[in-house]
Amino acid sequence: MSDDPHAATGGRDIHTVRFPAADPPDQVAVLIVGAGPVGLSAAVELTARGVPVAVVDAARSVVLVRAGAMGHSPRTVEHFRRWGLLHRIRAAWTFPPEWNRGIRLVTSLAGHDLVPVRPLGDGPGRFSLARPIRRPQTALQQVFLDHLRQRGVTVAGGWRVEQLDEVGDGVRVTVTETTTGATRTIRSDYVIGADGGSSTVRRLAGIGRDGEHATEKMFRLVVRTAEGALGPAPSGTNIVVNQKASGFLAAISTREWRVYAGPYALDAEPAESELLATARAAFGTDVDLELASATTFYHATRIAQTFRRGRVLLAGDAAHVRTPGGNLGEGFGDVVNLGWKLAAVHSGLAPEALLDSYDAERRPHNWRIADHALDRSRRSRAVLAEIRAGGIPDDADLSPAAEARRAEIGELLTGDGGNRGEAPGVTFDERYDASGVIWHEPGQLADETPWAAAVYEDDPRPGHRAPDLYVDPWGDTLYDRLGDDFGLLVLGDDRTVEHALTAEAAARGLRLTVVHLTDGPSRYRYGTETGSILIRPDQHVAWRGDTLPPGGAAAVLDRILALPHASKGTTTMADYLDFTAPVGLRTRGTVLIVPGRGESTATYRRLGARLAADSYRVRVAPAPIIDDTDVPGSLDRYASLLADAVKGVGEDGPVTPLVLVGADTGAAVVAGLVTRPAPDAAWWPAAVVLAGLPGGTAYQAENWDDELDGRTHCPVHRGVLSDDPSVRPGSLTEPIPPLLLETAYAGTADLPHLLLAGADDPYSDRERLARLAESLPLARLAVVHGGHHDVLNDLQHRTVAAEIVTFLEALRSGPPLAPIIQTAHSAW
């Protein structure tokens, strides 16, 4: 036997990964905290896109026996391939790859198969051209580190983050060298917290977590055997089910194996002998074992309340911790979603608002996966209890009854709740149905099949992962062809859309790869033989169609990059929606409506028409755009827009009284504007209506249907929102700058205020609204029974419009403001 401890791996040290001993820079575009696989992959992703990065980590090294993730799904392998690192990762094996024979369900390593073993290469492969791979996360870290070193990226081990402060257009991070105690300050444009479940970055940013805490704990053991003790090529990946042991038994090196033990009470500290007894039961032989590592894990869900706060972004375990199984893959999904967006903001192609879509897309997706994982864990535990209660034959029992019982156990394990149920939805269905930067098709979200872990079909509609395919007979794939760029698939002979989008992309400096798919089977994967499909750099469909929408290619790219198309440049009369009093009737006043998050002017067509029918001149303005780093400037800019909006509403100016009606953030902006007296401004109102003023700590919708439920129960308005391509699903998950809400709720303006709130509005804070109403000199708080967030457009829209008209008529009567109708008697 060789004396070289690394002989089995050709001289490679697979057991320890050492971070470089380097000093972090004083300034960098993006500082990544955490040199785990997610943090290092974020550096790989951003470096490929030309964004200067640096990585710091409090640790100086990591070791194989403490490594977490081992198995990586086809979707993760697709990322490895795009990064150009798949070959290196394959070469970084830590035990002979031929030990992997698929995941075997066994009574023990030395015992019986409980289900037939799949032939090598068999299994689900119809949704991806990639195959899953098993490599410990330390192997990935070494590959990433080598890649970054070759590109001159600083990775500094032994530096602990102590303080984090947002300062103007950047973040100041104080770090301490863990040996000498020396400190230094790093200035960056953005910080990515990829520093694990106990994230310091998350804590310093003040981001809380939601989800279920664990009620018990499990142990992830690594045990060491003598070289060759289990034969020349034991099965490397197994799920064990017997009376003593359950869960994975997997090789991580030629001598070390991972095995699970538990569950235990949260305060339990089992003896080493007890843990080793469980491990021996998994092997099924009295093999000599040494306990190399024992770490705890939990069946729980802990997800950050937001993945972005200002210039701080969270990824991987810092953002989401859940029941084990694929969480690292979700971290890589975070990275590829965030990477192109940060690069677009860094290069000036997109505003910071694009980063809000990272939270709007990835957080609902991770909640879906986490809920499934916790439910699957509970069902698996129930199946295991049922199996053990019914008895598990000893491995030495070869009787027909024992064989029959093992067959029954196999059926239980592969049925619903068992360990081997395939979950292609978990692997591939990263649908982004609450995103404001996807151009969903009219009616699409209402028609989609609900997300399900066990169900997946390729779906080329906007928001879904674009199906990969071979573009030639020699192995070149669509994903290879697109690389890191935006992609445009052209499926027919009409090149009108192609020419418009390529010209618009070129004018913006946006890299766009055009691929013509003329092969019938290839086009079949995309469900059409005509039209064009725009694919984002993270391989998700952003838009598709035979013709461009109103606004053309500019409108499409504006949506995808979170640019306010209606507010690009100067606002024109075409950007407003106008309603006038019936012919022959005198106009009784002017109403300017200010929409909220994700809404378009068309959202208020019904309300505008109803108020106009009562002889009021109505104009709907574009929704305000709030820069969370410059709220006062945002209010100033919207005041200028309102000054333009009142022009042209009457030959001699707006007919008084002029009233501002705001909804959602539009209400917050209106409330904020009137805290700054400007009675000489053309837009200064006689009164304001604040509808659905948000409370700040809002309910988070998981998908479009959930968001619609929070907005309205009116079927007509739900259809209006779903069919309007200008409406941005997921917008209500976008955080509202705290300063804007503080300004809105601190109002003391001596103007009549009508506050409208839905009794069932999940986004409001009724106590805060009540305090605002009490603090205002002239206010009426009207709570709409059964109303939701879009209180102006809910089932009670007629009653609400009547309330507004009553308010307008009281204004016309002049001060003091008083009810026009006094109720002398009522039976209700």
C-alpha positions, 0 to 999 in steps of 0.5 A: 500500500502506498505511503502517499495519503493522496495516492488514491486521487492521483496526488490531489489533496481532496481533504482540505481547501485553503483560501488564499492569504490575501488582503482585500482591496480598499474599493471594489464594485461588488464585495462578496462575503462568504467563500462557500460554493455560492459566494465563489460562484457569484464571483465566477458569474460576475467576473465573466460579465466584467464586474470587478469583485472581491471575496472575503471569508472569516475561515482560512480553509474548509475540509471535506469531512465538513462538506455539505452538498454532494449531489448536483442536479441537471439544472446545476450542471447546466450552470457548470457548463455555461461557466466553462467549468464542467470538465474541471468539476468532473475531474475533481472526483474524491472517490472513483466515479465508477462507485456511483451506480445510481441511488440504490435503496437498500436495507444496508450496504451489505444487504438487499436492494429494496427496488430494482437498480436502474441501469447506468445512464437510465433515468429522467433525462427528457428535460435537460441535455445535462446529467446529474453529477456527484462531487462534494462542495469542497471540490467545487470550491477548489475548482472555483478558486483555481478559476478565480486565481487565473483571472486575478480575482482577490479571495481573502481568507481570515477576514471577518465582517464586523460592520456594514453601513450604506453610505450614499451610492455605496456600502462601507464594510469593516473587516477584521483579520482574524489572527492579528486583529487588524481592521480595514474598510472596504468600499463597494457599490454592492455587497452580496451576503453568501455567508451561510445560514448564520449570515453576519451580512443578513444580521447587520442589514437587519433582515429577519427570517420567516418559516418553521423552526425545527422541533428536533435535530439530525446528525450528519456523520462522516465515518472513516474506514480502513483503506479497502475495508469495503472491497475495491468498488462498493456502491457509492450512493445509497439510501438505507432503510432498516430498524436502526439506520435510515437515510443516505449512506454515501462515499465522500472519499475512498475511506470516508462515508457520510451517514445520517443519525437521528432524530434526537431532541434539540438538547440531546447529546448522544454518545459517540458509541451510539452514533457509530452503532447507527453507522455500522447498522447502515453498512450492515457489517461489523466494520471498524469505524472512526468518527471523523465528523458529526454536524447537526442539521434540521428539518426546518424552513428559514427564509429571509424576509427579503433577498435585497435591502438597498445595496445588500443582497443575500444568496444561498443559505444566507437567504434560505435554509430548508430541509436538506436536499438541493439547497446548494442548487437553489443557491446557484440559481440565485447567483445566475438570476442575480448575476446578469442583473447586477452586471446590467446595473453596473454597466448602466444598462438598467436602473437599480429597480431591476435588482428588486426583481431578484427578490420578487423572482427567487424568494417565492420560488424558494418558498415553493421548494422549501414547503415541498421539502418540509412536506416531503420530509414529514411524509418520508418520516411517516412512511419510515415509521409505517415500515418499521412498525410492520417489520424489516427482515434481517439481512440474513433472512432469505425466506420467501416471506422476507423477500415478499416483505422487502418487496412491500417495503420497496413499493412503500418507498417508491410511492407517494411520500417515499424517498424515490419519488421523482421531483422534476418540478423541483429541478426544472420548474423555476417559473417566475410568475410574480415578476415585474420584468417578465412580459407575461402573455394575456391570460397566461398566469390564470391558465397555467398549471399550478406548480407541483414538485412531481410534475414538469413539462417544458414550457416556453412561455414567458417566466419559464426556463427556456427548453435546451436542445441540440442546434446541430447533429454534433452536440452543440446546444442552444445554451452553448450558443447563447452563452452569457448573452440575451438570446433571440430565437427566430422560428419563422421566415418573418424577420421584422421582430428580429430586426427591430430587437437587434437594432434596439439592443445595439443602440443600448449596447446590449449583447443579443445573440440571434439563433434561427431555428428552422428544424421542425423538431426544434421548433416543436420544443417551443410550441410554435413554428413562427414568431420570436422568443427573447431569452434572458442570460439566466435562460428564462423566457422574457417575451415571445410573440409574432409581433411586437407590442405597442411601444415596439422593441423599446417597450420590451427591453424597457420591461425586461430591464425595469426601465419605466417606459412611460416615463422615459424622456419627457411625459407626453399627453399620450402617457395620460388617460383622460375622461371628460364630463358628458357633453352638455354638462358643466364640469364640476371639478378635476381629479388626478389619479396616481396609480400604484406599484405595477399598475398602468393608467388603464387600471383606472379606466372604470373609475375614471369613467364613473367619476366622469359620468358625474361631470368630473374631469379625470386624468390618470397619470403614470405611476410614480417611480421611486428611487429608494436612495433619493426619496425627496428627489423622487417627490420633486420629479413627480411634482414636476410630472403633476405640473405637466399633467394639469396642463391641457385639462381645461382651456383656462386650467383645471376646473376647481376643486382639484383633487389628487387620488392616489392608490398604493405607493401613489397614495404614499407619494400624494401624502408625501407631496402635501406634507411640503406646502406648495399652494402656488403650484399648478397641481396643488390640490384642494383635497386628497384621497388616499386609497390602499395606503400600504403599511410597510410590513406587507403580506408577501404573495407567492404567485400571481394568483396569490397577489390577485387575491390580495389585490381584489376579488372583482373578477372583471378587475382581475381580468383587467390586471391579467390581460394588461401587458403593462401591469407588472406581476409581483410588483406588490412584493417590491419594498417601499422606501421606509422614508417615503412611508415615514413621510406619508404617515407623518402628514399634518397638512391642513387639507381634507383627506379621505382615507380609503382602506379595505377591511381585508387588505393584507398590505395595510396597517389599520392601526397606523392608518387610524393614527394618521387619520387622528393626526390630520386636521381634516380627515375621514377614514372609510373602511370598506367591508370586504375590500382588498388592497385595490379598494378603488377596483374591488367588488365594492367599486360602485360604493367606493366611487360614490364615497369619492363623489360624496367627498367631492360634492362636500368640497364644492359646498365649501368650508366647513366640510360637512356631510350633505346628507344627515341620516335621521333614521336607519334600519341598518 
